[in-house]
Amino acid sequence: GGGGGAEAAAARTKVEIARISLIICPLWFLANWTYNLSLAMTSVTSSTVISNTATLWVFLLSVCVLGERFHWLKLAGVAACVLGNALTTVHDTDKNGPAETAWGDIVCTFSAFMYGVYTVNIRRLIPDEAAVPLPLFFGFLGLINMIMLAPIVVILHYTGQENLSTLSGETFALICAKGLIDNVISDYLWALSVLLTTPTVATIGLSLTIPLAILSDLMLHNIFPTMSSTAAAVFVIIGFMTINLASNEQAAELANNNNNIVAMRDVNDPASPSLLEEEHRL
């Protein structure tokens, strides 16, 4: 009896996780597909700057959907990070790339918005990392993507849009390795950070790749940063520290408010302890 109940509960849990993955799947796909689509419709500079406005969308959606408390310091931190990301493109002029178009910018903006939507929905649907095993969640996410997208890949192959016959074993292995490192592991750690902190903090944390990339170029390749890249790194670090400072202030304020809540004595209940008795025990 007890074992059967536990198995039934586990089955219900798996069904619920599959349902969450099914909700997140189209949001995740739209965010990534529209970003890659925008690369062929606008310049690399524009796509980089616009895609990094996802930080702003995550913050606004967190306030509206998750009830995250608005703080001007958080908004300032988000603005600093967006500016820092924009500065990285100052010398990134792709003269051989596609001409910048309004449609490309619109598609890229939609991609940034969808990134915010699926990030906030992960936190909304998975409020606690202990309640939903993330490996199982991502496993269902990958399975659902494969089932939904495999027919599209077959259609593209037989219509000549994407000829899979030219795909070598080496290329396929590289695609799998890239997917494992760049998508599975990185997305798992990112999703874990979303649950352990907030969507805003986790998204801002991704911008730390800018100062880390500058540091790695300096240490490994002896490449000194330009003024714009140095300024970009400074703005990103300031933005990250500002948002964490605001989050810590709000957490401390919330804890202080909770400590100030005093349970008053119920006069209709003689067994209820009085405040004087509580103070005496303290």
C-alpha positions as CSV (number, residue, x, y, z in Angstrom):
1,G,0.0,0.0,0.0
2,G,2.7,2.5,1.1
3,G,5.0,1.6,-1.8
4,G,2.1,1.9,-4.3
5,G,1.3,5.4,-2.9
6,A,4.9,6.5,-3.2
7,E,5.1,5.3,-6.8
8,A,1.8,7.0,-7.7
9,A,3.1,10.3,-6.1
10,A,6.4,10.0,-8.1
11,A,4.4,9.4,-11.3
12,R,2.3,12.5,-10.6
13,T,5.5,14.5,-10.0
14,K,6.9,13.4,-13.3
15,V,3.7,14.3,-15.1
16,E,3.8,17.7,-13.5
17,I,7.4,18.2,-14.5
18,A,6.6,17.2,-18.0
19,R,3.7,19.7,-18.0
20,I,6.1,22.4,-16.9
21,S,8.6,21.5,-19.6
22,L,5.8,21.5,-22.2
23,I,4.9,25.1,-21.2
24,I,8.5,26.3,-21.2
25,C,9.5,24.5,-24.5
26,P,7.8,26.8,-27.0
27,L,8.9,29.9,-25.1
28,W,12.5,28.7,-25.1
29,F,12.4,27.8,-28.8
30,L,10.9,31.1,-29.8
31,A,13.6,33.1,-27.9
32,N,16.5,31.1,-29.5
33,W,15.0,30.8,-33.0
34,T,14.1,34.4,-33.4
35,Y,17.5,35.5,-32.2
36,N,19.3,33.3,-34.7
37,L,16.8,34.5,-37.4
38,S,17.6,38.2,-36.6
39,L,21.3,37.6,-37.2
40,A,20.5,37.2,-40.9
41,M,18.3,40.3,-40.9
42,T,20.4,42.9,-39.1
43,S,24.0,43.7,-38.1
44,V,25.9,41.9,-35.5
45,T,26.2,45.1,-33.5
46,S,22.5,45.8,-33.4
47,S,21.6,42.2,-32.5
48,T,24.2,42.2,-29.7
49,V,22.9,45.5,-28.2
50,I,19.2,44.6,-28.6
51,S,19.5,41.1,-27.3
52,N,21.1,42.3,-24.1
53,T,18.0,44.4,-23.4
54,A,16.6,41.0,-22.2
55,T,18.0,42.1,-18.8
56,L,15.5,44.9,-18.7
57,W,12.6,42.7,-19.8
58,V,13.5,40.1,-17.1
59,F,13.5,42.8,-14.5
60,L,10.2,44.4,-15.6
61,L,8.4,41.0,-15.9
62,S,9.8,39.9,-12.5
63,V,8.2,43.0,-11.0
64,C,4.9,42.5,-12.8
65,V,4.5,38.7,-12.8
66,L,6.6,37.5,-9.8
67,G,5.9,40.4,-7.5
68,E,9.6,41.3,-7.2
69,R,9.8,44.6,-5.4
70,F,10.8,47.5,-7.6
71,H,13.9,49.3,-6.5
72,W,15.6,52.3,-8.3
73,L,19.0,50.8,-7.6
74,K,18.0,47.6,-9.5
75,L,16.9,49.7,-12.5
76,A,20.1,51.6,-12.4
77,G,22.1,48.3,-12.2
78,V,20.2,47.0,-15.2
79,A,20.8,50.2,-17.2
80,A,24.6,50.0,-16.3
81,C,24.7,46.4,-17.6
82,V,22.9,47.2,-20.8
83,L,25.3,50.1,-21.4
84,G,28.2,47.9,-20.7
85,N,27.1,45.3,-23.2
86,A,26.5,48.1,-25.8
87,L,30.0,49.4,-25.3
88,T,31.4,46.0,-26.4
89,T,30.1,46.6,-29.9
90,V,31.8,50.0,-30.4
91,H,34.6,48.5,-32.5
92,D,32.6,45.6,-33.7
93,T,31.6,46.8,-37.2
94,D,30.7,44.0,-39.5
95,K,31.1,45.6,-43.0
96,N,30.5,42.3,-44.8
97,G,27.4,41.4,-42.8
98,P,23.8,42.0,-43.8
99,A,22.4,45.5,-44.0
100,E,20.6,46.7,-40.9
101,T,16.9,46.5,-41.2
102,A,14.0,47.6,-39.1
103,W,12.5,44.1,-39.3
104,G,15.7,42.5,-38.1
105,D,15.7,44.8,-35.1
106,I,12.0,44.0,-34.4
107,V,12.7,40.3,-34.5
108,C,15.7,40.7,-32.2
109,T,13.6,42.8,-29.8
110,F,11.0,40.0,-29.7
111,S,13.7,37.5,-29.0
112,A,14.9,39.5,-26.0
113,F,11.3,39.8,-24.7
114,M,10.8,36.0,-25.1
115,Y,14.0,35.4,-23.2
116,G,12.5,37.4,-20.3
117,V,9.2,35.5,-20.6
118,Y,10.7,32.0,-20.4
119,T,13.1,33.1,-17.7
120,V,10.4,34.5,-15.5
121,N,8.1,31.5,-16.2
122,I,10.8,29.1,-15.0
123,R,10.9,30.8,-11.7
124,R,7.1,31.0,-11.6
125,L,6.5,27.4,-12.4
126,I,9.5,26.1,-10.4
127,P,9.5,28.2,-7.2
128,D,11.8,25.8,-5.3
129,E,14.8,23.8,-6.7
130,A,14.1,21.0,-4.3
131,A,10.5,20.5,-5.6
132,V,11.5,19.9,-9.2
133,P,14.7,18.1,-10.2
134,L,16.3,20.3,-12.8
135,P,18.0,17.4,-14.7
136,L,14.6,15.8,-15.1
137,F,13.1,19.1,-16.2
138,F,15.7,19.7,-18.9
139,G,15.5,16.0,-19.9
140,F,11.8,16.5,-20.6
141,L,12.5,19.8,-22.3
142,G,15.0,18.2,-24.7
143,L,12.6,15.2,-25.4
144,I,9.7,17.5,-26.2
145,N,11.8,19.6,-28.5
146,M,13.0,16.5,-30.3
147,I,9.5,15.2,-30.8
148,M,8.1,18.5,-31.9
149,L,10.9,19.6,-34.2
150,A,12.0,16.3,-35.7
151,P,9.1,16.4,-38.3
152,I,10.1,19.9,-39.3
153,V,13.7,18.8,-39.8
154,V,12.6,15.9,-42.0
155,I,10.4,18.3,-44.1
156,L,13.3,20.7,-44.5
157,H,15.6,17.9,-45.6
158,Y,13.2,16.5,-48.3
159,T,12.3,19.9,-49.6
160,G,16.0,20.8,-50.0
161,Q,16.1,23.6,-47.5
162,E,18.4,21.7,-45.1
163,N,20.2,18.8,-46.8
164,L,21.3,16.4,-44.0
165,S,23.1,14.1,-46.4
166,T,26.1,16.4,-46.3
167,L,26.3,16.2,-42.5
168,S,29.4,14.3,-41.6
169,G,30.0,12.2,-38.5
170,E,32.6,14.6,-37.3
171,T,30.3,17.6,-37.7
172,F,27.5,15.8,-35.9
173,A,29.9,15.0,-33.0
174,L,30.9,18.6,-32.8
175,I,27.3,19.7,-32.7
176,C,26.6,17.3,-29.9
177,A,29.6,18.4,-27.9
178,K,28.7,22.1,-28.4
179,G,25.1,21.3,-27.3
180,L,26.3,19.5,-24.2
181,I,28.7,22.2,-23.1
182,D,27.1,25.4,-24.4
183,N,23.5,24.5,-23.9
184,V,23.0,21.6,-21.4
185,I,25.6,22.4,-18.7
186,S,25.4,26.2,-19.0
187,D,21.6,26.3,-19.1
188,Y,21.4,23.9,-16.1
189,L,23.7,26.2,-14.0
190,W,21.9,29.3,-15.2
191,A,18.5,27.8,-14.3
192,L,19.8,26.8,-10.9
193,S,21.0,30.4,-10.3
194,V,17.5,31.6,-11.3
195,L,16.0,29.5,-8.5
196,L,18.7,30.2,-5.9
197,T,18.6,34.0,-6.5
198,T,16.2,35.9,-8.7
199,P,15.8,36.0,-12.5
200,T,17.2,39.5,-12.6
201,V,20.4,38.7,-10.7
202,A,20.9,35.5,-12.7
203,T,20.5,37.3,-16.0
204,I,22.8,40.1,-15.0
205,G,25.3,37.5,-13.9
206,L,25.6,36.3,-17.5
207,S,27.0,39.8,-18.4
208,L,30.0,39.0,-16.3
209,T,31.3,37.0,-19.3
210,I,32.5,40.4,-20.6
211,P,35.1,41.2,-17.8
212,L,36.0,37.5,-17.7
213,A,36.6,37.4,-21.4
214,I,38.8,40.5,-21.2
215,L,40.8,38.9,-18.3
216,S,41.3,35.7,-20.2
217,D,42.5,37.5,-23.3
218,L,45.0,39.4,-21.2
219,M,46.3,36.4,-19.3
220,L,46.2,33.7,-22.1
221,H,46.9,35.7,-25.2
222,N,48.5,38.9,-23.9
223,I,45.8,41.0,-25.6
224,F,45.3,44.3,-23.8
225,P,41.7,45.7,-23.7
226,T,40.6,48.8,-25.5
227,M,39.2,51.8,-23.7
228,S,35.7,50.9,-24.7
229,S,36.0,47.2,-23.6
230,T,37.5,48.3,-20.3
231,A,34.6,50.8,-19.8
232,A,32.2,48.0,-20.7
233,A,33.6,45.7,-18.1
234,V,33.5,48.4,-15.4
235,F,29.8,49.2,-16.2
236,V,28.9,45.5,-16.1
237,I,30.6,45.0,-12.7
238,I,29.0,48.1,-11.3
239,G,25.6,47.0,-12.5
240,F,26.0,43.5,-11.0
241,M,27.2,44.9,-7.7
242,T,24.4,47.5,-7.6
243,I,21.6,44.9,-8.2
244,N,23.0,42.6,-5.6
245,L,23.3,45.5,-3.1
246,A,19.6,46.4,-3.7
247,S,18.6,42.8,-3.4
248,N,20.4,42.4,-0.1
249,E,18.9,45.6,1.2
250,Q,15.4,44.4,0.4
251,A,16.1,41.0,1.9
252,A,17.4,42.6,5.1
253,E,14.4,44.9,5.3
254,L,12.0,42.0,4.8
255,A,13.7,40.0,7.6
256,N,13.6,43.0,9.9
257,N,9.9,43.4,9.3
258,N,9.2,39.8,10.0
259,N,11.1,40.0,13.3
260,N,9.0,43.0,14.3
261,I,5.8,41.1,14.0
262,V,4.6,40.3,17.5
263,A,1.9,37.8,18.2
264,M,-0.6,39.6,20.6
265,R,-2.3,37.7,23.4
266,D,-5.8,36.3,22.6
267,V,-7.9,37.8,25.5
268,N,-10.5,35.1,24.9
269,D,-7.9,32.3,25.4
270,P,-6.7,32.1,29.0
271,A,-3.9,29.8,28.0
272,S,-2.5,32.3,25.6
273,P,0.8,33.8,27.0
274,S,1.0,37.5,27.6
275,L,3.7,39.8,26.2
276,L,5.0,40.3,29.8
277,E,5.5,36.5,30.1
278,E,7.3,36.4,26.8
279,E,9.6,39.2,27.9
280,H,10.2,37.5,31.3
281,R,11.3,34.3,29.5
282,L,13.6,36.3,27.2
